[in-house]
Amino acid sequence: MGISAPPRTIKGRALVDGDKTLGFGALYVGSASYVMAAEVSDELRQAMRRGRYVRDFMRCAREVIALATAPLPIDSIADPEKYGSAKVLKHLGFKHVREDIWRWQTSA
């Protein structure tokens, strides 16, 4: 057993409140596109349902998208078990491709 670097560079942004990480978004280069992933804490999800942190979350997501420097699309999966997942991707400009897969065409 050992520890090694990931095969690809991962870039991301975190949404923090004081010393608490509420969520993060990450971007890495896949075989023919970027792949965007996010993790949102239950605390952040509940706060967003009450209208808190929504602008901060969307700004963080846009900053993750801005990390794309190559002219490749960005793919993401809308988790059907996570409330609002597809709605957020649509609001960010992603287009539904098939099943739970969404794509954002970078202009880089």
N, C-alpha and C positions, 0 to 999 in steps of 0.2 A: 504494500500500500504506500502511496505517496501523494504529493500535492504537485500539480502542474498548472501552468497558465492555460487559460482557455484557448482553443484553436483560433479564435477570432477576437478582435478587440471589441469590448462592450463599453458603450458610453451611456451616461444617464444623468438624471436629475432626481433629487429627493425633495419632498415637501416636508419641512420640519417646523415644529412649533416649540421653541425653546430647545430642550435637549431630547425631544421626542420626535421620532420619524413617523409621520402619518401615512406616507406612501412614497412610491418611487416609480419612475418610468425608465426604461432602458431601450437601447437601439443597438443592433448588431447586424453585420452584413451576412446574409444567408447566401445560398448558391446563385440566385438571380435577382434578389431583392433584399432590402433591409427588412428586419423583423423587429417590430415594436412590441414590448411587453410592459405590463404595469402590475403593481401590487398595491392595493388600497386596504388600509387597516379597517377593521369594523368601526372603530371610533371615527375615522374620517368619513366613511360611508354614511354613518348615522348623522354626523354633523352636516354633511352635504344635503341630506334629505330635509334638514331644517334650514337650509340656505346658507350655512357657514362654509367657508373655505372654497366655495365653488370657483370664484375668480382665480384664486391662488392655484387650485388644481388645474384649471384650464390653461393658465399661463405656464405651469410646469410641463404640461403635455405639449404645448406649442414649442417650448424650448427643447424638448426631446426631439420633436420633428425637425427642428432647425439644425440638429446635429448631423443630419443627412447631408453629406457633401458630394457624393457621387450621383450621377443621373440615373438613379434606380428608384423603382416604386417602393413604398413602405407597406408591408403586409402586417395585419394584426388579426387576432381572433376575438370576437365578441363572445364572452362567456355567458351562455344563456342562464346560468345560475346566479350571475351577478347583476343585480338590479341596475339598469341604466347603462350597461356596457355598450350596447349597440348605439344607443342615443348619443353617448359621448363621442364615439367614433364618427358618427354622421355629422355631429356639430363641428368636429375638427376638419371636416372635408373629405373623410374617407367615403368610398363608394362600396356598396355591397357587391361582392363578387359571386360567392356561392356559399351555401350552408352558413357557417359562422365566420367565414373569412371576409375581411374588408381590406380595401387597398386605397392608398393615398399616392397620387402621382407627384413626385417631387419635381420642382422646377430647376433644381441644381444642375 
